[in-house]
Amino acid sequence: MAPMLAVGLGEEVETLGPLHRDASLKPRRNDIVSSCLVSYAFLNYQAQEPRPDILQTALISWRKTIESCNGWDCLLERIEDPEELMAQLYMLVEFFEVKGLSFHRITALRSLVLIKGVEAKIDYDALVQLHSLLGIQYLRMGYSGKAGMVLAKANGWIDKDGVWQETRVQWHVAYTEYLVGIGNIERA
């Protein structure tokens, strides 16, 4: 295993080899290491040695980094390319669904929600979509209370400008599944 990939996220920057020599990379350290961990985890999947714990480590690091930011400018300082990160997270959401890794999927969805929440211009369409996916994931895992809260939050954005009709339909389908899931057939 390469030394770069053996690094835990909690270790000192000096253990990363040449990364400590570039001071401008220090704020992005967790992003860089997390990206490497995701690549390494997928190499393990290809070698038939799945390591979902490595993916979860990367996701938790990204989520903590995003949570520490109170705005888009802060995120740009700590994440090399937020658009690329969102693309990676969307890919991981789909991958986790295929692999049946529900808790990992929730972490990826929550990270996407956090990023969309600090964007300079709030994308309500994306927030409604993500909350719909997150609500259904919670419901399927048996967390009907959390599912209801997440779907209710998305409902507050449904009528905002920029929310597409397709997204509204997606939310209504998710909410109907939620109502059926909690046994409220009359309202479904």
Helices and strands as residue ranges (DSSP letters): H 3-6, G 13-21, G 23-28, H 29-46, H 52-67, H 72-78, H 82-99, H 102-118, H 124-140, H 144-155, H 165-181
